[in-house]
Amino acid sequence: MEVKAILFDTRSIQQYIFAGNKLKTNIGASYIVDRLFSDVLIDGVLNRLGYGIEKDAWKTSSALAIETDASVRCEVGYIGGGKALVLFQPEEDTAVVIREFTKEVLLKYPGLLTGAAAGTLCLGEGKEKFQSSLDELYKKLKQNQNRYAPVTSIPYTGLTVPCKLSGGTADIWDRNMLSGEKEFVDAGIMAKLQETAMMAKDAMTKKFKNILAGKFAFPDSLEDLGQIETEDYVAIVHIDGNNMGIRFGACKDFLKLKKLSLDVADKCQKSFGKLLQSIIAEYDAQKENKSFGFKRCGTGDGSKSYLPIRPLILGGDDVTFVCMGRMALEYTRRYISYMEADEGVRIDCCGGIAILNTSYPFFRGYEMAEQLCGEAKKRSRREKKMLEDKEKKKAEDISSSWLDFALLHGEQAPDISDIRSQEYSGVLGNMHFGPYKVFTPASNSANKRYDIDKLLAGIRLLPQAMANNKIKELRAVLARDAHAMERFVEQLCRNGGALPLIEGWEGYSRQLWCREAEAQEMATPYVDIIEMMKFTDDTGRLSV
């Protein structure tokens, strides 16, 4: 059976969400993207055209009604990953639906790019025909993206007032001071602020209401993430699943495709819920630590404690959250471990952590987090290729989760590879040791040298073994030649000191730099350890 189908797509999602430099606009934009198809497409367009669809019915249906019931004029196939697939009977006019949807988005959410492809989908005629027709729909969507570049916001001419939050044309008067003061703002920014004020905050709270238990709340401002004035750093964390395209491509019928989409979204939400539970469990102990500046909102009995984390994108295998810089490494490690657990669908993934000052441009920070995630994925793909050849396994059957991080400050090159070549070059090689591998029970045993737990152990043990002045001296020596490092280690031993012994990193404690095999480049983990010391719990650190 052939039916008409429209594949809708939300384009440049990250650019839309992170276009403003206020967390409130990012939160509102994330909510808009998350609810776009259910609120605008189903409630706002399809039902206005008389199709009478319940927006969440597609999640619970065990079969496609349109396949067996000719009276069903339209049915939502699935929504997920920034896409929506809607099926129609052959006599329906799909062009009207596309026109009405894109017009509604243009008027309601300026700046948000969407795409669409109309075609036919083969149902119940064999897995090959279904997959072939679905592939053709995706191909057409890609062609449309490359062919059309719609203008969805008023261009900034230089003669109009620029919006302080986005740099676009300030064409809407903010009479309710949603931006913080009465001023003209970009229409797209205003839409995001309105969603934050009305719906976005409550929506995320409802998702995790059993965990928050009326005692905790997500912050709406970067300043409320728990950092202290002397260490005013936050982190943008971007995490993405590995080989998800292969997994979805392997679904040879519609119901399997929908089930995988729902299972992935469910695993993502449950894993983030586990992360929240772990944060709440240690909250009281960290509150007593002077390195944490947790805040509260509200007054009296209704007051709540702000959590040091705020999810921004939480859909499918693609996750982005912002948190206090001090805990970013640990939170990322935990979330990846929860995603790899055997409960439900197991997803190995990679993460990028951009640590930056609160005043640093937010979109620039997100771009860097994406690049860092890409660096981690390169290492994951390399490991999977090696194991595919060695153990004859498929890439999607190999668990290989990695993470990478960078500290951003001032004027730096736009590319992470340039930053590392300019700022992390020593006489013996590149001083950044990562990316690091997150080992779980499902992981293979390769690359234990890069175990994230070794880095965390070094961060904990180095300040216990050496005073701050010696750590600063170590940082300077690492960029110099082998003779300077040899003298440093000798002097340290004569004074009764020693670098901490970390299992698997014993060679580095003796020589600072070394290689495990002749083919490998010289490397040292100590620069990463020193840089990340201020971004972890500093209990037990020695004074100068």
C-alpha positions as CSV (number, residue, x, y, z in Angstrom):
1,M,0.0,0.0,0.0
2,E,1.3,3.5,-0.9
3,V,0.4,6.5,1.1
4,K,1.4,10.2,0.8
5,A,3.9,11.3,3.3
6,I,5.6,14.6,4.5
7,L,8.9,14.5,6.2
8,F,9.4,17.7,8.2
9,D,12.7,18.9,9.6
10,T,13.9,21.6,12.0
11,R,17.1,23.0,10.5
12,S,20.1,24.6,12.3
13,I,18.6,23.8,15.7
14,Q,21.7,24.6,17.7
15,Q,22.2,27.9,16.0
16,Y,18.6,28.9,16.8
17,I,18.7,27.8,20.4
18,F,22.1,29.5,21.2
19,A,21.6,32.6,19.1
20,G,21.0,34.8,22.2
21,N,23.5,35.4,25.0
22,K,21.0,35.0,27.9
23,L,20.2,31.6,29.4
24,K,16.5,32.5,29.4
25,T,16.5,32.8,25.6
26,N,18.3,29.5,25.2
27,I,15.7,27.8,27.5
28,G,12.7,29.3,25.6
29,A,14.2,28.4,22.2
30,S,14.8,24.8,23.4
31,Y,11.2,24.5,24.5
32,I,10.0,25.9,21.1
33,V,12.0,23.3,19.2
34,D,10.9,20.5,21.5
35,R,7.2,21.3,21.1
36,L,7.2,22.6,17.6
37,F,5.6,19.6,15.8
38,S,3.1,18.7,18.5
39,D,1.9,22.2,19.2
40,V,2.2,24.0,15.8
41,L,2.0,21.1,13.3
42,I,-0.6,18.9,15.0
43,D,-2.6,21.3,17.2
44,G,-2.1,24.5,15.1
45,V,-2.3,23.2,11.5
46,L,-3.5,19.6,11.1
47,N,-6.4,20.0,13.5
48,R,-7.4,23.4,12.1
49,L,-7.6,21.7,8.7
50,G,-10.0,19.2,10.1
51,Y,-7.8,16.1,10.6
52,G,-8.7,15.6,14.3
53,I,-5.5,14.1,15.5
54,E,-4.5,13.6,19.2
55,K,-0.9,14.9,19.4
56,D,0.5,12.1,21.6
57,A,-1.5,9.2,20.1
58,W,1.3,8.1,17.8
59,K,3.4,7.2,20.8
60,T,1.1,4.5,22.1
61,S,-0.4,3.0,18.8
62,S,0.8,-0.5,18.1
63,A,-0.1,-0.3,14.4
64,L,-0.7,2.2,11.6
65,A,-4.5,2.8,11.4
66,I,-4.1,4.5,8.0
67,E,-2.9,1.2,6.6
68,T,-6.2,-0.7,7.3
69,D,-8.8,2.0,7.8
70,A,-9.6,4.2,4.7
71,S,-11.6,6.6,6.9
72,V,-8.3,7.7,8.6
73,R,-7.3,10.7,6.4
74,C,-4.0,11.5,8.2
75,E,-1.8,9.9,10.9
76,V,1.4,11.0,12.6
77,G,4.1,8.3,12.0
78,Y,6.7,9.6,14.5
79,I,8.3,12.7,15.9
80,G,11.9,12.7,17.1
81,G,15.4,14.0,16.5
82,G,14.1,17.3,15.1
83,K,11.9,15.5,12.5
84,A,8.3,14.6,12.0
85,L,6.8,12.1,9.6
86,V,3.1,12.5,8.7
87,L,1.1,10.1,6.5
88,F,-1.9,10.9,4.4
89,Q,-4.4,9.1,2.2
90,P,-3.5,9.4,-1.6
91,E,-6.3,11.9,-2.2
92,E,-5.2,14.5,0.4
93,D,-3.5,17.7,-0.6
94,T,-0.1,17.7,1.2
95,A,1.0,21.1,-0.3
96,V,-1.6,22.9,1.8
97,V,-0.2,21.3,5.0
98,I,3.3,22.4,4.2
99,R,2.2,25.9,3.3
100,E,0.2,26.4,6.4
101,F,2.9,25.0,8.7
102,T,5.8,27.0,7.3
103,K,3.6,30.2,7.4
104,E,2.6,29.5,11.1
105,V,6.3,29.0,12.1
106,L,7.3,32.1,10.2
107,L,4.7,34.3,12.0
108,K,5.0,32.7,15.5
109,Y,8.8,31.9,15.7
110,P,10.9,34.2,13.5
111,G,14.4,32.9,12.9
112,L,13.5,29.2,13.1
113,L,14.3,27.3,9.9
114,T,12.2,24.4,8.9
115,G,12.2,22.1,5.9
116,A,9.8,19.6,4.3
117,A,9.8,16.9,1.6
118,A,6.6,15.4,0.2
119,G,6.4,12.0,-1.5
120,T,5.0,8.5,-1.1
121,L,5.8,5.7,1.4
122,C,5.3,2.0,0.8
123,L,3.6,0.2,3.8
124,G,3.1,-3.5,4.2
125,E,4.9,-4.4,0.9
126,G,8.2,-5.8,2.2
127,K,11.0,-4.3,4.2
128,E,13.0,-3.4,1.1
129,K,10.2,-1.3,-0.5
130,F,9.5,0.5,2.8
131,Q,13.2,1.3,3.4
132,S,13.7,2.4,-0.2
133,S,10.7,4.8,-0.2
134,L,11.8,6.2,3.2
135,D,15.4,6.7,1.9
136,E,14.0,8.6,-1.1
137,L,12.0,10.9,1.2
138,Y,15.2,11.7,3.2
139,K,17.1,12.2,0.0
140,K,14.5,14.7,-1.2
141,L,14.5,16.5,2.1
142,K,18.3,16.9,1.8
143,Q,18.0,18.2,-1.7
144,N,15.4,20.8,-0.6
145,Q,17.7,21.9,2.2
146,N,20.5,22.5,-0.4
147,R,18.2,24.2,-2.9
148,Y,16.2,26.6,-0.7
149,A,17.5,29.1,1.8
150,P,14.4,30.8,3.3
151,V,14.8,34.2,5.1
152,T,12.9,33.8,8.4
153,S,13.8,37.0,10.2
154,I,14.1,40.7,9.2
155,P,17.6,41.4,7.9
156,Y,19.7,43.9,9.9
157,T,20.4,46.8,7.5
158,G,22.7,49.0,9.7
159,L,20.0,51.7,9.8
160,T,17.9,49.9,12.4
161,V,18.5,49.5,16.1
162,P,20.4,46.2,16.8
163,C,19.1,43.8,19.5
164,K,21.5,43.6,22.5
165,L,20.7,39.9,22.9
166,S,21.1,38.6,19.4
167,G,22.6,41.3,17.2
168,G,19.6,41.1,14.9
169,T,17.0,43.8,14.1
170,A,15.3,45.1,17.3
171,D,11.7,45.4,16.0
172,I,9.5,44.5,19.0
173,W,9.0,46.7,22.1
174,D,9.5,44.6,25.3
175,R,6.9,46.3,27.4
176,N,6.8,43.6,30.1
177,M,10.6,43.7,30.6
178,L,11.1,40.1,29.8
179,S,14.7,40.9,28.7
180,G,15.3,42.7,32.0
181,E,14.4,46.3,30.8
182,K,11.9,48.1,28.6
183,E,13.6,48.1,25.2
184,F,13.3,47.1,21.6
185,V,14.4,43.5,20.9
186,D,14.5,41.0,18.0
187,A,11.1,39.4,17.3
188,G,12.7,36.0,17.5
189,I,14.2,36.8,20.9
190,M,10.9,38.0,22.1
191,A,9.2,34.7,21.1
192,K,11.9,32.8,23.1
193,L,11.5,35.0,26.2
194,Q,7.7,34.6,26.1
195,E,8.0,30.8,26.0
196,T,10.4,30.9,28.9
197,A,8.1,33.1,31.0
198,M,5.0,31.0,30.2
199,M,5.8,27.4,29.5
200,A,9.5,26.3,29.2
201,K,10.4,26.4,32.9
202,D,7.3,24.4,34.0
203,A,7.7,21.9,31.2
204,M,11.2,20.8,32.3
205,T,10.2,20.8,36.0
206,K,7.2,18.5,35.1
207,K,9.5,16.0,33.4
208,F,11.5,15.5,36.6
209,K,8.9,16.5,39.2
210,N,9.4,13.2,41.1
211,I,13.1,13.8,41.4
212,L,12.9,17.5,42.2
213,A,10.2,16.7,44.8
214,G,9.3,20.4,45.2
215,K,12.6,21.1,46.9
216,F,14.9,21.8,43.9
217,A,14.6,24.0,40.8
218,F,16.5,24.5,37.5
219,P,18.1,28.0,37.3
220,D,17.1,30.5,34.6
221,S,20.4,32.4,34.8
222,L,24.0,31.4,34.4
223,E,24.8,33.3,37.5
224,D,22.7,30.9,39.6
225,L,24.5,27.7,38.7
226,G,26.5,27.5,42.0
227,Q,29.8,29.1,41.0
228,I,31.5,31.5,43.3
229,E,32.7,35.0,42.4
230,T,36.4,34.1,42.4
231,E,35.8,31.1,40.1
232,D,33.0,32.4,37.9
233,Y,33.1,29.5,35.4
234,V,30.3,27.5,33.8
235,A,30.4,24.7,31.3
236,I,28.5,23.9,28.2
237,V,28.3,20.1,27.7
238,H,27.2,18.6,24.4
239,I,26.8,14.8,24.2
240,D,25.8,12.8,21.1
241,G,25.2,9.1,20.5
242,N,27.5,7.0,18.4
243,N,26.4,5.2,15.2
244,M,22.7,6.2,15.6
245,G,22.3,6.7,11.9
246,I,23.3,3.0,11.3
247,R,20.9,1.9,14.0
248,F,17.9,3.8,12.5
249,G,18.9,2.7,9.0
250,A,18.7,-0.9,10.1
251,C,15.0,-0.5,11.0
252,K,13.3,-2.2,8.1
253,D,9.7,-1.5,9.0
254,F,7.8,1.5,10.3
255,L,7.0,0.2,13.8
256,K,10.6,-0.7,14.5
257,L,11.7,2.8,13.5
258,K,9.1,4.4,15.8
259,K,10.0,2.0,18.7
260,L,13.7,2.8,18.5
261,S,12.9,6.6,18.4
262,L,10.8,6.3,21.5
263,D,13.3,4.0,23.3
264,V,16.2,6.4,22.6
265,A,14.2,9.4,23.9
266,D,13.2,7.4,27.0
267,K,16.8,6.3,27.7
268,C,18.0,9.9,27.4
269,Q,15.4,11.2,29.9
270,K,15.9,8.4,32.4
271,S,19.7,8.8,32.2
272,F,19.4,12.5,32.9
273,G,17.0,11.7,35.7
274,K,19.7,9.5,37.3
275,L,22.2,12.3,36.9
276,L,19.9,14.6,38.8
277,Q,19.4,12.1,41.5
278,S,23.2,11.8,41.9
279,I,23.5,15.6,42.1
280,I,20.8,15.9,44.7
281,A,22.4,13.1,46.8
282,E,25.6,15.1,47.2
283,Y,24.0,18.5,47.4
284,D,24.1,19.0,51.2
285,A,27.7,17.9,51.5
286,Q,28.8,20.2,48.7
287,K,26.8,23.1,50.2
288,E,29.2,23.1,53.1
289,N,32.2,23.4,50.7
290,K,33.3,27.1,50.2
291,S,34.0,26.3,46.5
292,F,30.3,25.9,45.9
293,G,28.0,28.9,46.0
294,F,24.5,27.3,45.7
295,K,21.6,29.7,45.6
296,R,17.9,29.5,46.4
297,C,14.7,30.9,44.7
298,G,11.5,32.0,46.4
299,T,10.9,32.8,50.0
300,G,9.6,31.0,53.1
301,D,8.3,27.5,52.9
302,G,8.0,27.7,49.1
303,S,11.6,28.4,48.6
304,K,13.7,25.9,46.5
305,S,17.4,25.2,46.0
306,Y,18.8,25.9,42.6
307,L,20.5,22.9,41.1
308,P,24.0,23.4,39.6
309,I,22.8,22.2,36.2
310,R,20.2,23.2,33.5
311,P,19.2,20.9,30.6
312,L,18.9,22.8,27.3
313,I,18.5,20.1,24.6
314,L,17.1,16.8,25.8
315,G,15.8,14.8,22.9
316,G,16.9,11.5,21.4
317,D,20.6,10.8,21.7
318,D,21.5,14.5,21.4
319,V,21.9,16.2,24.7
320,T,23.1,19.6,25.8
321,F,23.2,21.0,29.3
322,V,24.9,23.9,31.1
323,C,26.3,23.4,34.6
324,M,28.8,24.9,37.0
325,G,32.3,24.5,35.6
326,R,33.7,22.8,38.7
327,M,31.5,19.7,38.2
328,A,31.3,19.4,34.4
329,L,33.8,16.6,34.0
330,E,32.1,14.4,36.6
331,Y,28.6,15.1,35.4
332,T,29.5,14.2,31.8
333,R,31.2,11.0,32.9
334,R,28.2,10.0,34.9
335,Y,25.7,10.7,32.2
336,I,27.6,8.7,29.6
337,S,27.9,5.8,32.0
338,Y,24.1,5.9,32.5
339,M,23.5,5.9,28.8
340,E,25.7,2.8,28.4
341,A,24.0,0.9,31.1
342,D,22.0,-2.2,30.0
343,E,18.6,-0.9,31.2
344,G,16.5,-0.4,28.1
345,V,18.4,0.4,24.9
346,R,22.2,0.7,25.4
347,I,23.8,3.8,23.8
348,D,27.5,4.5,23.8
349,C,28.1,8.2,23.2
350,C,30.8,11.0,23.1
351,G,30.8,14.3,24.9
352,G,32.5,17.7,24.5
353,I,32.9,20.1,27.5
354,A,33.6,23.8,27.0
355,I,34.5,25.5,30.2
356,L,34.1,29.3,30.1
357,N,33.6,32.5,32.1
358,T,29.9,33.4,32.7
359,S,30.4,36.5,30.5
360,Y,31.9,34.5,27.6
361,P,29.8,34.5,24.3
362,F,27.4,31.6,24.7
363,F,27.1,30.5,21.1
364,R,30.8,30.5,20.7
365,G,31.0,28.2,23.8
366,Y,28.5,25.9,22.3
367,E,30.3,25.7,19.0
368,M,33.5,24.7,20.8
369,A,31.6,22.0,22.8
370,E,30.4,20.6,19.5
371,Q,34.0,20.6,18.1
372,L,35.2,18.9,21.3
373,C,32.5,16.2,20.9
374,G,33.7,15.8,17.4
375,E,37.3,15.2,18.6
376,A,36.0,12.5,21.0
377,K,34.0,10.9,18.2
378,K,37.2,10.7,16.0
379,R,38.9,8.7,18.8
380,S,35.8,6.5,19.2
381,R,35.6,5.8,15.4
382,R,39.3,5.0,15.3
383,E,38.9,2.5,18.2
384,K,35.8,0.9,16.6
385,K,37.6,0.5,13.3
386,M,40.5,-1.2,15.0
387,L,38.2,-3.6,16.9
388,E,36.1,-4.2,13.8
389,D,39.2,-5.4,12.0
390,K,40.6,-7.3,15.0
391,E,37.5,-8.9,16.5
392,K,35.2,-8.9,13.4
393,K,32.4,-7.0,15.2
394,K,30.1,-4.4,13.8
395,A,30.7,-0.8,14.9
396,E,27.2,-0.5,16.4
397,D,27.9,-3.5,18.6
398,I,31.1,-2.0,20.1
399,S,30.8,0.3,23.1
400,S,33.3,3.1,22.8
401,S,32.5,6.3,24.8
402,W,34.9,9.2,25.0
403,L,34.9,12.8,26.1
404,D,37.1,15.9,25.6
405,F,37.3,19.3,27.2
406,A,38.8,22.8,26.8
407,L,39.1,25.9,28.8
408,L,38.0,29.0,26.8
409,H,39.2,32.5,27.6
410,G,39.6,35.9,25.8
411,E,40.6,36.0,22.2
412,Q,41.3,32.5,20.9
413,A,41.4,30.7,17.5
414,P,37.9,29.5,16.3
415,D,39.1,25.9,15.9
416,I,40.1,23.6,18.7
417,S,43.0,22.2,16.7
418,D,44.4,25.7,16.3
419,I,44.0,26.4,20.0
420,R,45.9,23.3,20.9
421,S,48.7,23.9,18.4
422,Q,49.1,27.5,19.6
423,E,48.6,27.2,23.4
424,Y,49.5,23.5,24.2
425,S,52.7,23.0,22.2
426,G,55.7,21.9,24.2
427,V,59.2,20.9,23.1
428,L,58.3,17.2,23.3
429,G,54.8,17.4,21.7
430,N,51.2,18.5,22.3
431,M,50.5,18.9,26.0
432,H,46.8,17.9,25.8
433,F,46.5,14.2,26.7
434,G,42.8,13.6,25.8
435,P,40.3,12.7,24.6
436,Y,39.5,10.4,27.5
437,K,37.6,7.1,27.5
438,V,34.7,6.5,29.8
439,F,34.9,2.8,30.8
440,T,31.7,1.0,31.8
441,P,30.9,-2.7,32.2
442,A,29.9,-2.7,28.5
443,S,33.2,-1.2,27.3
444,N,36.0,-3.1,25.5
445,S,39.3,-3.2,27.3
446,A,41.3,-1.2,24.7
447,N,43.0,2.2,25.4
448,K,43.1,1.9,29.2
449,R,45.8,4.5,29.0
450,Y,43.1,7.1,28.4
451,D,40.7,6.1,31.2
452,I,38.9,9.2,32.5
453,D,39.2,7.7,36.0
454,K,43.0,8.0,35.8
455,L,42.6,11.7,35.1
456,L,40.2,12.1,38.0
457,A,42.6,10.2,40.3
458,G,45.4,12.5,39.2
459,I,43.3,15.6,39.9
460,R,42.5,14.3,43.4
461,L,46.1,13.1,44.3
462,L,48.4,15.8,42.8
463,P,47.3,18.6,45.1
464,Q,47.6,16.3,48.1
465,A,51.2,15.4,47.0
466,M,52.5,18.8,46.0
467,A,52.0,22.4,47.2
468,N,50.6,25.0,44.8
469,N,53.9,26.6,44.1
470,K,55.5,23.3,43.0
471,I,52.4,22.6,40.8
472,K,52.9,25.9,39.1
473,E,56.6,25.1,38.5
474,L,55.6,21.7,37.2
475,R,53.3,23.3,34.7
476,A,56.1,25.5,33.4
477,V,58.6,22.7,33.2
478,L,56.3,20.4,31.1
479,A,56.7,22.8,28.1
480,R,60.5,22.6,28.3
481,D,63.0,20.0,27.2
482,A,63.8,16.5,28.7
483,H,66.8,17.8,30.7
484,A,64.7,20.5,32.5
485,M,62.1,17.9,33.4
486,E,64.8,15.4,34.6
487,R,66.2,18.1,36.9
488,F,62.7,18.9,38.3
489,V,62.0,15.3,39.2
490,E,65.5,14.9,40.8
491,Q,65.0,18.0,42.9
492,L,61.5,16.9,43.9
493,C,62.9,13.5,45.1
494,R,65.8,15.1,47.0
495,N,63.3,17.2,48.9
496,G,61.3,14.1,49.9
497,G,58.5,14.7,47.4
498,A,57.2,12.6,44.5
499,L,54.5,12.7,41.9
500,P,51.5,10.5,42.8
501,L,51.5,6.9,41.5
502,I,48.4,6.2,39.4
503,E,47.8,2.7,38.2
504,G,48.6,2.5,34.5
505,W,50.4,5.9,34.5
506,E,53.5,4.9,36.5
507,G,55.8,5.9,33.6
508,Y,54.6,9.5,33.7
509,S,55.4,9.8,37.4
510,R,59.0,9.0,36.7
511,Q,59.6,10.9,33.4
512,L,56.6,13.3,33.1
513,W,56.5,12.6,29.3
514,C,56.6,9.1,27.7
515,R,55.2,6.9,25.0
516,E,53.6,3.4,25.4
517,A,54.8,2.1,22.1
518,E,57.4,3.2,19.5
519,A,54.7,4.2,17.1
520,Q,53.0,6.5,19.6
521,E,53.8,10.2,20.1
522,M,55.2,11.4,23.4
523,A,52.5,12.5,25.8
524,T,51.9,13.8,29.3
525,P,48.6,13.9,31.3
526,Y,49.9,16.5,33.8
527,V,48.8,19.7,32.0
528,D,45.2,18.3,31.9
529,I,45.4,17.4,35.5
530,I,46.7,20.8,36.6
531,E,44.2,22.7,34.5
532,M,41.2,20.7,35.7
533,M,42.2,20.8,39.4
534,K,40.1,24.0,39.8
535,F,37.2,22.3,38.2
536,T,36.6,19.5,40.7
537,D,35.9,19.2,44.4
538,D,39.1,20.5,46.0
539,T,38.9,18.8,49.4
540,G,42.4,17.9,50.6
541,R,44.4,20.4,48.6
542,L,47.6,21.6,50.2
543,S,48.3,25.3,50.6
544,V,51.5,27.0,49.3
